[in-house]
Amino acid sequence: MTRVGFLGLGIMGKAMAENLIKAGFDVTVWNRNAEKTTELVVLGAKQGTSPKSVAAHCDITFAMVSDPAAALAICQGPEGVAAGIGEGRGYIDMSTVDDSTSQMIADAITNAGGRFLEAPVSGTKKPAEDGTLIILAAGDKTLYDEALPAFDVMGKMSPFLGEVGQGASMKLVVNMMMGGMLSIFSEGMSLGQKAGLDGEKILEVIAAGAIANPMFKGKGAMLLAEDYTVSFPLKHMQKDMRLAVALGDKLNLSLPTAATANEAFKQAKKAGFSDEDIAAVYKTVK
């Protein structure tokens, strides 16, 4: 049986690791806050002492952390993944980072003798719990092939996108569009209600037309109920918007709509909504 490591047990990582355990994988978990490993150990996981120890013990190690800085931190240093990988073992970073950070991690892993795959995911808490994420993989094809059984447990789709950087870029494209959609949706819902329209009726009309989509349906119900229970923290969406705009700058591509949406999420962070759901961007508009 493939020995699997999982680093990072936040909202997404915990659900993904739990699905692997329930599917019968031999899973070793690690988290910076060790208390977050307790529930998974009860379910049958082993507890790792460091990213290095997990990578040294497991055939494939997955990571799911918050941002580029965290992704680099668990890879580098004397107790990082690169220090333990060696001998052709695999490392799959499922965090959302920019292409440059992903390449830095790839270089560290391959220089240490390991194999690397980036595999950021499209989806939030519920898809992570249900095992229906979209996994955007790029990098070492042999590692991708070996990881497919685990991907099939965690997600409903896992296309191979080519060289390192392509998965990261695809994720930023998807989240940039999501953030932009949510920003204009918040403005539309606010405008409609200010004009005297019933919020539920607005959602009914949207659901029947060409712009109907699952996000408007789910987030619309949340904002009307003033329920911002987290499935995707707002601060992480702003980070993704920032990285997408930076990628546009790098490629000399103007992204004025994305830049404006990024400002909306920055304002929501300044207003104290960082740790609420992305739907809380609505509160800065209404």
C-alpha positions as CSV (number, residue, x, y, z in Angstrom):
1,M,0.0,0.0,0.0
2,T,1.2,3.5,-0.9
3,R,2.2,5.4,2.3
4,V,0.8,8.9,2.1
5,G,1.7,12.0,4.0
6,F,-0.5,15.0,4.4
7,L,0.8,18.4,5.6
8,G,-1.6,21.2,6.6
9,L,-4.9,20.4,8.2
10,G,-6.9,23.6,7.8
11,I,-10.4,23.8,6.4
12,M,-9.5,22.1,3.2
13,G,-6.6,19.9,4.2
14,K,-8.4,18.2,7.1
15,A,-11.3,17.1,4.9
16,M,-9.0,15.9,2.2
17,A,-6.8,13.9,4.6
18,E,-9.9,12.4,6.3
19,N,-11.2,11.1,2.9
20,L,-7.8,9.4,2.3
21,I,-7.9,7.7,5.7
22,K,-11.5,6.6,5.2
23,A,-10.6,5.2,1.8
24,G,-8.0,2.9,3.4
25,F,-4.7,4.8,2.6
26,D,-1.9,4.5,5.1
27,V,-1.8,8.2,6.1
28,T,0.7,10.2,8.2
29,V,-0.4,13.7,9.1
30,W,1.4,16.8,10.3
31,N,0.2,20.3,11.1
32,R,2.0,23.3,12.6
33,N,-0.6,23.3,15.4
34,A,-0.3,19.6,16.4
35,E,-3.7,19.7,18.1
36,K,-5.3,19.6,14.7
37,T,-3.9,16.1,14.1
38,T,-5.8,14.6,17.0
39,E,-9.1,13.8,15.3
40,L,-7.4,12.3,12.3
41,V,-5.1,10.1,14.5
42,V,-8.3,8.8,16.2
43,L,-9.5,7.9,12.7
44,G,-6.4,5.9,12.0
45,A,-3.7,8.2,10.8
46,K,-0.1,8.3,12.1
47,Q,1.2,11.5,13.5
48,G,4.4,13.0,11.9
49,T,6.8,15.1,13.9
50,S,7.9,17.4,11.1
51,P,7.5,17.9,7.3
52,K,11.0,16.3,6.9
53,S,10.0,13.2,8.9
54,V,6.7,12.7,6.9
55,A,8.5,13.1,3.5
56,A,11.2,10.6,4.6
57,H,8.6,8.0,5.7
58,C,6.0,8.3,2.9
59,D,6.0,7.4,-0.8
60,I,3.9,10.5,-1.6
61,T,3.5,13.5,0.6
62,F,0.7,16.0,-0.1
63,A,0.6,19.6,1.3
64,M,-2.3,22.0,1.6
65,V,-1.3,25.3,3.2
66,S,-2.5,28.9,3.1
67,D,-0.1,30.9,0.9
68,P,3.3,31.0,-0.9
69,A,5.2,31.9,2.3
70,A,3.7,28.9,4.1
71,A,4.3,26.6,1.1
72,L,8.0,27.6,1.0
73,A,8.4,27.3,4.8
74,I,7.3,23.7,5.0
75,C,9.5,22.8,2.0
76,Q,12.7,24.6,3.0
77,G,15.0,24.4,6.0
78,P,16.5,21.6,8.1
79,E,13.1,20.2,9.0
80,G,11.4,20.9,5.6
81,V,10.2,18.4,3.0
82,A,13.2,18.8,0.8
83,A,15.5,17.7,3.6
84,G,13.6,14.4,3.9
85,I,12.4,13.6,0.4
86,G,15.3,11.9,-1.4
87,E,15.2,8.5,-3.2
88,G,12.6,9.4,-5.8
89,R,9.8,9.9,-3.4
90,G,7.0,12.3,-4.4
91,Y,5.9,15.6,-3.1
92,I,2.6,17.1,-4.3
93,D,1.8,20.7,-3.2
94,M,-1.9,21.4,-3.4
95,S,-1.7,24.9,-2.1
96,T,-2.6,27.9,-4.2
97,V,0.6,29.7,-5.0
98,D,2.0,31.7,-8.0
99,D,4.0,29.9,-10.7
100,S,7.3,31.3,-9.5
101,T,6.8,29.9,-6.0
102,S,5.8,26.6,-7.4
103,Q,9.0,26.5,-9.5
104,M,11.1,27.3,-6.5
105,I,9.5,24.4,-4.6
106,A,10.0,22.1,-7.6
107,D,13.6,23.0,-7.9
108,A,14.2,22.3,-4.2
109,I,12.5,18.9,-4.4
110,T,14.1,17.7,-7.6
111,N,17.6,18.9,-6.5
112,A,17.1,16.8,-3.3
113,G,16.3,13.7,-5.5
114,G,12.5,13.8,-5.2
115,R,9.7,14.2,-7.8
116,F,7.4,17.1,-7.7
117,L,3.8,17.8,-8.8
118,E,1.8,21.0,-8.2
119,A,-1.9,20.2,-7.8
120,P,-3.9,23.2,-6.5
121,V,-7.6,22.6,-6.2
122,S,-10.7,24.3,-7.4
123,G,-13.4,24.0,-4.7
124,T,-14.2,25.0,-1.2
125,K,-15.0,23.2,2.1
126,K,-18.1,21.2,0.9
127,P,-16.4,19.8,-2.2
128,A,-13.4,18.9,-0.1
129,E,-15.6,17.0,2.4
130,D,-17.5,15.3,-0.5
131,G,-14.4,14.4,-2.4
132,T,-15.5,16.4,-5.5
133,L,-12.7,18.9,-5.9
134,I,-11.1,19.7,-9.2
135,I,-7.4,19.0,-9.0
136,L,-5.2,21.0,-11.4
137,A,-2.0,18.9,-11.7
138,A,1.3,19.8,-13.5
139,G,4.8,18.6,-13.2
140,D,6.2,15.0,-13.0
141,K,3.9,12.8,-15.1
142,T,5.1,9.6,-13.3
143,L,4.1,11.0,-10.0
144,Y,0.8,12.2,-11.4
145,D,0.1,8.6,-12.5
146,E,1.0,7.2,-9.1
147,A,-1.2,9.8,-7.3
148,L,-4.3,9.2,-9.4
149,P,-5.9,6.7,-6.9
150,A,-5.6,9.4,-4.2
151,F,-6.8,12.1,-6.5
152,D,-9.8,10.0,-7.3
153,V,-10.7,10.0,-3.6
154,M,-10.2,13.7,-3.1
155,G,-11.7,15.0,-6.4
156,K,-14.0,14.4,-9.3
157,M,-11.6,15.6,-12.0
158,S,-7.8,15.8,-12.1
159,P,-6.5,16.9,-15.5
160,F,-2.8,16.8,-16.2
161,L,-1.8,20.3,-17.4
162,G,1.9,19.9,-18.3
163,E,4.9,21.6,-16.9
164,V,5.2,23.1,-13.4
165,G,3.5,26.5,-13.4
166,Q,0.5,25.5,-15.5
167,G,-1.5,24.2,-12.6
168,A,-0.7,27.3,-10.5
169,S,-1.7,29.5,-13.4
170,M,-5.0,27.6,-14.1
171,K,-6.0,28.0,-10.4
172,L,-5.3,31.7,-10.4
173,V,-7.4,32.2,-13.6
174,V,-10.3,30.3,-12.0
175,N,-10.1,32.1,-8.7
176,M,-9.7,35.5,-10.4
177,M,-12.9,35.0,-12.3
178,M,-14.7,33.7,-9.2
179,G,-13.6,36.8,-7.2
180,G,-14.7,39.1,-10.0
181,M,-18.1,37.4,-10.2
182,L,-18.6,37.6,-6.5
183,S,-17.7,41.3,-6.4
184,I,-20.2,42.3,-9.1
185,F,-22.8,39.9,-7.7
186,S,-22.5,41.7,-4.3
187,E,-23.0,45.1,-6.1
188,G,-26.0,43.8,-8.0
189,M,-27.7,42.4,-4.9
190,S,-27.0,45.6,-3.0
191,L,-28.3,47.8,-5.9
192,G,-31.5,45.7,-6.3
193,Q,-32.4,45.8,-2.7
194,K,-31.6,49.5,-2.4
195,A,-34.0,50.0,-5.3
196,G,-36.7,48.2,-3.3
197,L,-36.5,44.7,-4.9
198,D,-36.9,41.6,-2.8
199,G,-33.6,39.7,-2.4
200,E,-35.1,36.3,-2.9
201,K,-36.8,37.5,-6.1
202,I,-33.5,38.7,-7.4
203,L,-32.0,35.3,-6.8
204,E,-35.0,33.6,-8.5
205,V,-34.6,35.7,-11.6
206,I,-30.8,35.1,-11.8
207,A,-31.3,31.3,-11.3
208,A,-33.7,31.2,-14.3
209,G,-31.4,33.1,-16.7
210,A,-28.1,32.9,-18.6
211,I,-26.0,34.0,-15.6
212,A,-27.3,31.2,-13.3
213,N,-24.5,29.3,-11.5
214,P,-23.9,27.4,-8.3
215,M,-21.9,30.1,-6.6
216,F,-24.6,32.8,-7.0
217,K,-27.1,30.3,-5.6
218,G,-25.1,29.3,-2.6
219,K,-23.5,32.7,-1.8
220,G,-26.8,34.5,-2.4
221,A,-28.5,32.6,0.3
222,M,-25.6,33.3,2.7
223,L,-25.6,37.0,2.2
224,L,-29.4,37.4,2.5
225,A,-29.2,35.4,5.8
226,E,-26.1,37.4,6.9
227,D,-24.5,34.1,7.5
228,Y,-20.8,34.2,6.6
229,T,-19.8,30.7,8.0
230,V,-16.4,30.0,6.4
231,S,-16.0,27.6,3.5
232,F,-13.4,29.8,1.7
233,P,-11.8,32.5,3.9
234,L,-12.0,36.0,2.4
235,K,-8.3,36.6,3.1
236,H,-7.3,33.7,0.9
237,M,-9.4,35.0,-2.0
238,Q,-7.8,38.4,-1.8
239,K,-4.4,36.6,-1.8
240,D,-5.4,34.7,-5.0
241,M,-6.7,37.9,-6.6
242,R,-3.4,39.7,-5.8
243,L,-1.4,36.8,-7.3
244,A,-3.6,36.8,-10.4
245,V,-3.1,40.6,-11.0
246,A,0.7,40.1,-10.4
247,L,0.7,37.3,-13.0
248,G,-1.0,39.8,-15.4
249,D,1.7,42.3,-14.7
250,K,4.4,39.7,-15.3
251,L,2.9,38.8,-18.7
252,N,2.2,42.5,-19.6
253,L,-1.5,41.9,-19.7
254,S,-3.9,44.5,-18.3
255,L,-6.5,43.1,-15.9
256,P,-8.6,46.2,-14.9
257,T,-11.7,44.3,-13.8
258,A,-9.6,41.9,-11.7
259,A,-7.7,44.7,-10.2
260,T,-10.9,46.5,-9.2
261,A,-12.3,43.3,-7.7
262,N,-9.1,42.9,-5.7
263,E,-9.6,46.3,-4.2
264,A,-13.1,45.3,-3.1
265,F,-11.6,42.3,-1.2
266,K,-8.8,44.5,0.2
267,Q,-11.4,46.8,1.6
268,A,-13.3,43.9,3.1
269,K,-10.0,42.8,4.8
270,K,-9.5,46.3,6.2
271,A,-13.0,46.2,7.6
272,G,-12.2,43.2,9.6
273,F,-13.8,40.4,7.5
274,S,-10.6,38.5,6.7
275,D,-11.5,35.3,8.5
276,E,-15.1,35.3,7.3
277,D,-16.3,33.6,4.1
278,I,-15.7,35.2,0.7
279,A,-19.4,36.2,0.7
280,A,-18.6,38.8,3.3
281,V,-17.3,41.1,0.6
282,Y,-21.0,42.0,0.3
283,K,-20.8,43.7,3.6
284,T,-18.5,46.4,2.3
285,V,-20.9,47.2,-0.5
286,K,-24.3,47.1,1.1
